[in-house]
Amino acid sequence: MSKGSPQRQTQALLKVCLAALCVWGVLALHTIATGPGGPAMAKEVESPLLTDFERQRGNISSIRFTLVDDSFTLTRRRNGWVIPEAGDFPVSPDRLGALMIGLASLKRGDPRTSDPEKLALLGLGDPNLGGNGVRLDLIGADDGTTTSFILGRRPTGLYARSPDRSQAFRLKGDLPSFYTRRSWLDVDFLTIAPDALEAVRLYDGDGRTAYFRREAGDPPDAYRPAPPHMSDQVRNRFALSETALAISGVSFLDARPAGDLVTEPVARHISETFDDLEIELQAHREPDGLWVTLHAREAGDGARSSPLILATEALLIASALYQQPSWREQAERFLVAVSAPAQARPLQFASALTLAQHRPEVMVLRG
C-alpha cells in the first residue's frame, strides 16, 4: 500500500461523515417544513384562514393582540376604532384598512411542523404560555363569538396555527406589523407648516417664561422678544428658532391616558399661528421618557374661554395648516385628537420633542 493511503482513508471517512450530517440536516428541515400529510391536510392547503371573512367583518367588535409581554385591543366605537389601553386613542385608518384586507386574503399554504417543540422556530409559541407568537382574537358583536389563531413572522414568511392545534401552516398573503401597539395608533394627525407659526411662549419648571414673535413672511431666525419681555437679548438664535418651530416637526410615538402621569410638568410650550390657533404642549419627564399633553384652542380677539375648538370653526382655522389636498380629512382627525369631547381626560403623547431642555435662560439674557 502506498505511503499516502492512510491520509486518503481519513479524507474518505470525513467525506462520509459530512454526507451523513447533510442528510440529517435535510431530514430535520423536512420535518419542520412539512409535518404529517394525508387527505385531511391536503384539504386545508389553499383554504382561507378565515372562512367567509368578508361577510363577517361587519360584525367584528374587537380585535385583540396578545403577546408574551403585552396585549392591546382594537375596539369599534360609535365614532370609529380606538385602542382602550391607550385611553381610547384612535386607530390609524390606513393600518386598520390594511389589516382587514390582509385578513380577507390570507390562505393556508404548505403545512409546516406539527411538533410542539419546533413551533417557536416559526414564531408560533403560545404567548399565554410564555411563547414567542402573537395570538389574534376576532370578537363578534352579536354573540361574542371569538375566532382565534396564533401568528408568527419570520424572514421566510408569515405562519399561523390554531391555538388548540400544533399543526403550523405557512400563509399566502400578508398583514401589517402586529408586534407593537404603537404602530396602530393614529399619531400622524398633526401637520403644521413652519411658515404658519407666528409666536411661541415658553415656561420652564420654575415658572420662568419667555415670549417670541415674528412677522408673516419672516425667516425662521427672525423671532424676537415680545411684550412683556422686550428688553430680553437673544443669546442663541439657533436654539430660539429651533424651539419656536418645534411643533412643526414634532413626532408622536405613543399614547396613554393623562391620568397615568406620575410627574409634574417640567415645561410648557405654547405655539401661536397666524390664523389664531394656539397649541399648548406640557412636558412631563416620566420614568419611561418624555411625555407631553396636547391642547388646542382659539387665540386672538374672538377667542372663547372654552379650550375646545368647535368643528365648523376649526376646519377654517386648520385650512392654513395643511398643505396637502387631504387637509380637510387631516383637520377632522386633528379635531378628534385634540378636542376629544367624549373623553374625560386629555390624551397623552410620547414625543421626540426636547422642549424641556430649552430653558429661557439658554436663549435670552435678561437684565
C-alpha positions, 0 to 999 in steps of 0.5 A, spaced: 500 500 500 502 506 498 505 511 503 499 516 502 493 511 503 492 512 510 491 520 509 486 518 503 482 513 508 481 519 513 479 524 507 474 518 505 471 517 512 470 525 513 467 525 506 462 520 509 461 523 515 459 530 512 454 526 507 451 523 513 450 530 517 447 533 510 442 528 510 440 529 517 440 536 516 435 535 510 431 530 514 430 535 520 428 541 515 423 536 512 420 535 518 419 542 520 417 544 513 412 539 512 409 535 518 404 529 517 400 529 510 394 525 508 387 527 505 385 531 511 391 536 510 391 536 503 384 539 504 386 545 508 392 547 503 389 553 499 383 554 504 382 561 507 384 562 514 378 565 515 372 562 512 367 567 509 371 573 512 368 578 508 361 577 510 363 577 517 367 583 518 361 587 519 360 584 525 367 584 528 367 588 535 374 587 537 380 585 535 385 583 540 393 582 540 396 578 545 403 577 546 408 574 551 409 581 554 403 585 552 396 585 549 392 591 546 385 591 543 382 594 537 375 596 539 369 599 534 366 605 537 360 609 535 365 614 532 370 609 529 376 604 532 380 606 538 385 602 542 382 602 550 389 601 553 391 607 550 385 611 553 381 610 547 386 613 542 384 612 535 386 607 530 390 609 524 385 608 518 390 606 513 393 600 518 386 598 520 384 598 512 390 594 511 389 589 516 382 587 514 384 586 507 390 582 509 385 578 513 380 577 507 386 574 503 390 570 507 390 562 505 393 556 508 399 554 504 404 548 505 403 545 512 409 546 516 411 542 523 406 539 527 411 538 533 410 542 539 417 543 540 419 546 533 413 551 533 417 557 536 422 556 530 416 559 526 414 564 531 408 560 533 409 559 541 403 560 545 404 567 548 399 565 554 404 560 555 410 564 555 411 563 547 414 567 542 407 568 537 402 573 537 395 570 538 389 574 534 382 574 537 376 576 532 370 578 537 363 578 534 358 583 536 352 579 536 354 573 540 361 574 542 363 569 538 371 569 538 375 566 532 382 565 534 389 563 531 396 564 533 401 568 528 408 568 527 413 572 522 419 570 520 424 572 514 421 566 510 414 568 511 408 569 515 405 562 519 399 561 523 396 555 527 390 554 531 391 555 538 388 548 540 392 545 534 400 544 533 399 543 526 403 550 523 401 552 516 405 557 512 400 563 509 399 566 502 398 573 503 400 578 508 398 583 514 401 589 517 406 589 523 402 586 529 408 586 534 407 593 537 401 597 539 404 603 537 404 602 530 396 602 530 395 608 533 393 614 529 399 619 531 400 622 524 394 627 525 398 633 526 401 637 520 403 644 521 407 648 516 413 652 519 411 658 515 404 658 519 407 659 526 407 666 528 409 666 536 411 661 541 411 662 549 415 658 553 415 656 561 420 652 564 419 648 571 420 654 575 415 658 572 420 662 568 417 664 561 419 667 555 415 670 549 417 670 541 414 673 535 415 674 528 412 677 522 408 673 516 413 672 511 419 672 516 425 667 516 425 662 521 431 666 525 427 672 525 423 671 532 424 676 537 422 678 544 415 680 545 411 684 550 412 683 556 419 681 555 422 686 550 428 688 553 430 680 553 437 679 548 437 673 544 443 669 546 442 663 541 438 664 535 439 657 533 436 654 539 430 660 539 428 658 532 429 651 533 424 651 539 419 656 536 418 651 530 418 645 534 411 643 533 412 643 526 416 637 526 414 634 532 413 626 532 408 622 536 410 615 538 405 613 543 399 614 547 396 613 554 391 616 558 393 623 562 391 620 568 397 615 568 402 621 569 406 620 575 410 627 574 409 634 574 410 638 568 417 640 567 415 645 561 410 648 557 410 650 550 405 654 547 405 655 539 401 661 536 399 661 528 397 666 524 390 664 523 389 664 531 390 657 533 394 656 539 397 649 541 399 648 548 404 642 549 406 640 557 412 636 558 412 631 563 419 627 564 416 620 566 420 614 568 419 611 561 421 618 557 418 624 555 411 625 555 407 631 553 399 633 553 396 636 547 391 642 547 388 646 542 384 652 542 382 659 539 387 665 540 386 672 538 380 677 539 374 672 538 377 667 542 372 663 547 374 661 554 372 654 552 379 650 550 375 646 545 375 648 538 368 647 535 368 643 528 365 648 523 370 653 526 376 649 526 376 646 519 377 654 517 382 655 522 386 648 520 385 650 512 392 654 513 395 648 516 395 643 511 398 643 505 396 637 502 389 636 498 387 631 504 387 637 509 380 637 510 380 629 512 387 631 516 383 637 520 377 632 522 382 627 525 386 633 528 379 635 531 378 628 534 385 628 537 385 634 540 378 636 542 376 629 544 369 631 547 367 624 549 373 623 553 374 625 560 381 626 560 386 629 555 390 624 551 397 623 552 403 623 547 410 620 547 414 625 543 421 626 540 420 633 542 426 636 547 422 642 549 424 641 556 431 642 555 430 649 552 430 653 558 429 661 557 435 662 560 439 658 554 436 663 549 435 670 552 439 674 557 435 678 561 437 684 565 
